[in-house]
Amino acid sequence: MEYLSQRDETLPDLRVNIGSLELANPVMTASGTFGYAREFENLMNLHRLGAVIVKGISLHPRVGNPPPRIVETACGMLNAIGLQNVGVDRFITEKMKYLAGLNVPVIVNILGDSLAEYVEITERLKGVPGVAGIEVNISCPNVKKGGVAFGTDPAMAASVTAAVKKTAGVPVMIKLSPNVTDITAIARAVEDAGADSLSLINTLIGMAIDLKTRRPALANVIGGLSGPAIKPVALRMVYQVAQVVSIPVIGIGGIDSTEDALEFMLAGATAVQVGTANFVNPRVTEEIIEGMYAYAEAEKLLTIRSIIGGLQTKVASLNPFEQPSC
């Protein structure tokens, strides 16, 4: 499918490349915050998006965790949905027909509890019309390793990457967990294993307490923190990872405005994903795209790609006749 056939040549060029996949603009939806896209069709123009990343898909259907499983926090929210989804077979038969009709690339987020599950999901998605790429959630626990998340160990992260890449037949994006000591070690490992791009960050682990009941606010006790509260952490990690890999980096974490998105691009992100903000403002992705056009025009940019990694970090040299203060 030619996703960019309707690009208006009179507007600034917002196109970016994620490996071999060319996007009309850098704005994607983040998995888990946009359903299967159809939920938003009457709220915004889906065809304007750079790409749609659907809710995470597992080998078998999952009912998720018991409620309460979402709680608002200062500048964000905690969720413990439990990766509820319809499973890969129903996703293909019930969801992909609609998704394939969108005039934007559809990237399928996948998750598994074992290496074999990741491979089998990928095999079932291979050749399905409309699947333009795969995003691999490696924040899931490896049940055969005692519940250790794939994304916290460079060797395990690399093994999943290599296995999915060998099978996929489409670009493979690895979604990195921030709940690690050194995210750059994981990033380098999955790049070496064949990843086409990286997306980061996934949610930070957190919890909330109901003081009246003296119980956890989430039935699952702990959950994933997202929203503006995590933006400084996400921005720092994107900057660090972009310094050590040569593949595209996609920024995620607290983006709810054009300014936020552009900051991530200056830090080294080729594109961004918008997540929690979709719950607050269903049109936020469109507004960010419109804002990018306005920014590019105001800055007289020939292409939005020119700002990627453009962060100025060098401190201006001191006047040689001035003495630095202690």
C-alpha positions as CSV (number, residue, x, y, z in Angstrom):
1,M,0.0,0.0,0.0
2,E,1.3,3.5,-0.8
3,Y,0.8,5.4,2.4
4,L,2.2,8.7,1.2
5,S,0.3,9.0,-2.1
6,Q,-1.8,11.9,-0.8
7,R,0.9,14.1,0.7
8,D,0.3,17.8,0.1
9,E,3.5,19.1,-1.6
10,T,2.7,22.7,-0.5
11,L,3.2,21.7,3.2
12,P,6.5,21.2,5.0
13,D,7.9,17.7,4.6
14,L,7.2,15.7,7.8
15,R,8.2,12.3,6.4
16,V,10.6,10.1,8.5
17,N,12.0,6.7,8.0
18,I,11.8,3.8,10.5
19,G,14.1,1.3,8.9
20,S,12.6,0.5,5.5
21,L,9.2,1.9,6.6
22,E,8.5,5.5,5.5
23,L,5.9,7.4,7.6
24,A,4.1,10.5,6.4
25,N,4.9,12.2,9.8
26,P,6.6,11.2,13.0
27,V,3.5,10.8,15.2
28,M,2.3,7.3,16.1
29,T,-0.1,5.9,18.7
30,A,1.4,4.0,21.6
31,S,0.3,0.4,22.2
32,G,-2.4,-0.1,24.8
33,T,-3.7,3.5,24.6
34,F,-5.5,3.4,21.3
35,G,-7.3,0.0,21.3
36,Y,-7.4,-1.4,17.8
37,A,-7.9,2.1,16.2
38,R,-11.5,1.7,15.4
39,E,-12.5,3.0,18.8
40,F,-11.2,6.4,17.7
41,E,-12.6,6.6,14.2
42,N,-15.4,9.0,15.1
43,L,-13.1,11.1,17.3
44,M,-10.3,11.9,14.8
45,N,-9.0,11.4,11.3
46,L,-7.0,8.1,11.6
47,H,-5.6,8.6,8.1
48,R,-3.5,11.5,9.3
49,L,-1.4,9.5,11.7
50,G,2.2,8.5,10.9
51,A,1.4,5.0,12.1
52,V,-1.0,3.1,14.3
53,I,0.4,0.7,16.9
54,V,-2.3,-1.5,18.2
55,K,-3.0,-3.0,21.6
56,G,-0.5,-5.7,22.6
57,I,-1.4,-9.1,21.2
58,S,-0.6,-12.4,22.9
59,L,-0.7,-16.0,21.5
60,H,-4.0,-16.7,23.4
61,P,-6.7,-14.3,24.6
62,R,-6.1,-12.7,28.0
63,V,-8.9,-11.4,30.3
64,G,-6.4,-9.2,32.2
65,N,-6.3,-8.3,35.9
66,P,-9.4,-7.7,38.1
67,P,-10.5,-4.1,38.8
68,P,-9.6,-1.6,40.0
69,R,-6.8,-1.5,37.4
70,I,-6.4,2.2,36.5
71,V,-5.8,4.9,39.0
72,E,-5.0,8.6,38.5
73,T,-1.7,9.9,40.0
74,A,0.0,13.3,40.1
75,C,0.7,14.2,36.5
76,G,-0.1,10.7,35.2
77,M,-1.7,7.4,35.8
78,L,-1.0,3.9,37.0
79,N,-2.4,0.9,35.1
80,A,-2.5,-2.8,35.7
81,I,-4.7,-3.9,32.9
82,G,-2.8,-7.1,32.6
83,L,-2.4,-7.0,28.8
84,Q,-6.0,-7.9,28.1
85,N,-6.5,-8.7,24.4
86,V,-8.3,-10.9,22.0
87,G,-5.3,-13.1,21.1
88,V,-3.5,-13.3,17.8
89,D,-6.0,-15.5,15.9
90,R,-9.0,-13.3,16.7
91,F,-6.9,-10.2,16.0
92,I,-6.2,-11.4,12.5
93,T,-9.8,-12.4,11.7
94,E,-11.7,-9.7,13.6
95,K,-9.4,-6.6,13.7
96,M,-6.9,-6.7,10.8
97,K,-9.5,-6.3,8.0
98,Y,-10.4,-2.9,9.3
99,L,-6.9,-1.9,10.1
100,A,-5.7,-2.9,6.7
101,G,-8.1,-0.4,5.2
102,L,-6.4,2.5,6.9
103,N,-4.1,4.7,4.8
104,V,-1.4,4.4,7.4
105,P,1.1,1.7,8.4
106,V,-0.2,-0.6,11.1
107,I,2.4,-1.9,13.5
108,V,1.4,-4.9,15.7
109,N,2.7,-5.0,19.3
110,I,3.3,-8.5,20.5
111,L,4.0,-10.1,23.9
112,G,4.8,-13.5,25.2
113,D,5.8,-15.4,28.3
114,S,8.4,-17.5,26.4
115,L,10.6,-17.3,23.4
116,A,8.4,-19.9,21.6
117,E,5.3,-17.7,22.1
118,Y,7.0,-14.7,20.5
119,V,8.0,-16.8,17.6
120,E,4.6,-18.4,17.1
121,I,2.8,-15.1,17.2
122,T,5.2,-13.7,14.6
123,E,4.7,-16.7,12.4
124,R,0.9,-16.3,12.5
125,L,1.2,-12.6,11.6
126,K,3.6,-13.2,8.7
127,G,2.0,-12.3,5.4
128,V,-1.2,-11.0,6.9
129,P,-2.4,-8.1,4.7
130,G,-1.9,-4.7,6.4
131,V,0.8,-5.7,8.9
132,A,3.6,-3.2,8.2
133,G,5.8,-3.9,11.2
134,I,6.0,-5.6,14.5
135,E,6.8,-4.0,17.9
136,V,8.1,-6.4,20.5
137,N,7.1,-5.8,24.1
138,I,10.1,-7.3,26.1
139,S,8.8,-6.0,29.4
140,C,6.9,-9.4,29.8
141,P,8.1,-12.0,32.3
142,N,9.9,-15.1,31.1
143,V,8.1,-17.8,32.9
144,K,10.8,-20.3,32.2
145,K,13.4,-18.0,34.0
146,G,11.3,-17.5,37.1
147,G,9.4,-14.4,35.9
148,V,12.4,-12.3,35.0
149,A,11.4,-9.8,32.4
150,F,13.0,-10.3,29.0
151,G,13.8,-6.7,28.8
152,T,16.0,-6.6,31.9
153,D,18.6,-9.0,30.6
154,P,20.7,-8.1,27.5
155,A,21.1,-11.8,26.5
156,M,17.4,-12.6,26.8
157,A,16.4,-9.3,25.0
158,A,18.8,-10.2,22.2
159,S,17.4,-13.8,21.9
160,V,13.8,-12.5,21.5
161,T,14.9,-9.9,19.0
162,A,16.9,-12.4,16.8
163,A,14.1,-14.9,16.9
164,V,11.4,-12.5,15.9
165,K,13.5,-10.8,13.2
166,K,14.3,-14.2,11.7
167,T,10.6,-14.9,11.3
168,A,8.9,-11.5,10.8
169,G,9.5,-10.5,7.2
170,V,8.6,-6.9,8.2
171,P,10.6,-4.3,10.2
172,V,11.0,-5.2,13.8
173,M,10.8,-2.6,16.6
174,I,11.9,-3.5,20.1
175,K,10.1,-1.7,23.0
176,L,12.5,-1.2,25.9
177,S,11.7,-1.2,29.6
178,P,13.0,1.6,31.7
179,N,13.1,-0.6,34.8
180,V,16.8,-1.5,34.3
181,T,20.1,-0.3,35.6
182,D,21.5,0.6,32.2
183,I,19.1,0.9,29.3
184,T,22.0,1.5,26.8
185,A,23.2,-2.1,27.4
186,I,19.9,-3.5,26.4
187,A,19.7,-1.1,23.4
188,R,23.0,-2.2,22.1
189,A,22.2,-5.9,22.6
190,V,19.0,-5.8,20.6
191,E,20.6,-3.7,17.9
192,D,23.3,-6.3,17.5
193,A,20.6,-9.0,17.4
194,G,19.0,-7.4,14.3
195,A,16.4,-4.9,15.5
196,D,15.4,-2.3,12.9
197,S,14.4,0.3,15.5
198,L,13.8,0.8,19.2
199,S,10.9,2.4,21.1
200,L,11.3,3.7,24.6
201,I,10.2,3.9,27.3
202,N,7.6,1.5,28.4
203,T,6.0,2.3,31.8
204,L,7.8,2.7,35.1
205,I,6.8,0.4,37.9
206,G,4.9,2.1,40.6
207,M,2.0,1.9,43.1
208,A,-0.6,3.9,44.9
209,I,-2.3,3.5,48.3
210,D,-5.9,4.4,49.3
211,L,-5.4,6.0,52.7
212,K,-9.1,5.6,53.7
213,T,-9.1,1.8,53.1
214,R,-5.4,1.3,53.8
215,R,-5.3,-0.9,50.7
216,P,-3.5,-0.6,47.4
217,A,-5.4,1.5,44.9
218,L,-4.8,-1.2,42.3
219,A,-6.1,-4.7,42.8
220,N,-2.7,-5.9,41.4
221,V,-0.9,-3.8,44.0
222,I,1.7,-2.5,41.5
223,G,1.2,-1.1,38.0
224,G,2.8,0.9,35.2
225,L,3.2,4.6,35.6
226,S,2.7,6.7,32.5
227,G,1.9,10.3,31.5
228,P,3.7,13.6,31.9
229,A,5.3,12.5,35.2
230,I,7.6,10.2,33.4
231,K,8.6,12.6,30.6
232,P,12.0,13.7,32.1
233,V,13.0,10.1,32.6
234,A,11.9,9.1,29.1
235,L,13.7,12.1,27.5
236,R,16.9,11.3,29.3
237,M,16.8,7.6,28.3
238,V,16.0,8.4,24.6
239,Y,19.0,10.8,24.6
240,Q,21.3,8.2,26.1
241,V,20.2,5.4,23.7
242,A,20.4,7.6,20.6
243,Q,24.0,8.2,21.4
244,V,25.0,4.6,21.3
245,V,22.9,3.0,18.5
246,S,22.7,3.7,14.8
247,I,19.1,2.5,14.3
248,P,16.1,4.8,14.6
249,V,14.8,5.5,18.1
250,I,11.1,6.2,18.8
251,G,10.4,8.3,21.9
252,I,7.6,7.5,24.3
253,G,6.7,9.0,27.7
254,G,4.5,11.9,28.7
255,I,4.0,13.4,25.2
256,D,0.9,15.5,25.1
257,S,1.9,18.5,22.9
258,T,3.9,19.4,19.8
259,E,6.6,20.9,22.1
260,D,7.0,17.6,23.9
261,A,7.3,15.6,20.6
262,L,9.9,18.0,19.2
263,E,11.9,17.8,22.4
264,F,12.2,14.1,22.0
265,M,13.2,14.5,18.4
266,L,15.9,17.0,19.4
267,A,17.1,14.4,21.9
268,G,17.6,11.9,19.0
269,A,14.2,10.4,18.4
270,T,13.2,9.9,14.7
271,A,9.6,9.6,15.7
272,V,7.3,9.5,18.8
273,Q,4.4,7.6,20.2
274,V,1.6,9.3,22.0
275,G,0.0,7.2,24.8
276,T,-1.8,8.4,28.0
277,A,-2.7,11.8,26.4
278,N,-5.1,9.9,24.1
279,F,-7.4,9.3,27.1
280,V,-7.5,13.0,27.9
281,N,-7.8,14.4,24.4
282,P,-8.6,11.9,21.6
283,R,-7.5,14.5,19.0
284,V,-4.1,15.0,20.6
285,T,-2.2,13.2,17.9
286,E,-3.8,15.3,15.1
287,E,-3.0,18.5,17.1
288,I,0.6,17.5,17.5
289,I,0.9,16.9,13.7
290,E,-0.7,20.2,13.0
291,G,1.7,21.8,15.4
292,M,4.7,20.2,13.6
293,Y,3.6,21.7,10.3
294,A,3.3,25.1,12.0
295,Y,6.7,24.7,13.7
296,A,8.4,23.6,10.4
297,E,6.9,26.6,8.6
298,A,7.9,29.1,11.3
299,E,11.5,27.7,11.4
300,K,11.7,27.5,7.6
301,L,12.6,23.8,7.7
302,L,12.7,21.9,4.5
303,T,12.2,18.7,6.4
304,I,11.4,17.8,10.0
305,R,14.2,15.3,9.8
306,S,16.7,18.2,10.1
307,I,16.0,18.6,13.9
308,I,16.6,14.9,14.8
309,G,19.4,14.7,17.3
310,G,19.9,18.5,17.1
311,L,20.2,19.1,20.8
312,Q,23.0,21.6,21.6
313,T,24.8,20.3,24.7
314,K,28.1,22.1,24.5
315,V,28.5,25.0,26.9
316,A,29.7,28.2,25.4
317,S,33.4,28.8,26.3
318,L,34.2,31.4,29.0
319,N,35.6,34.8,28.2
320,P,39.4,34.2,28.6
321,F,39.7,37.4,30.6
322,E,37.0,36.2,33.1
323,Q,37.8,34.1,36.1
324,P,35.3,31.2,36.7
325,S,33.5,31.4,40.0
326,C,34.0,28.7,42.6
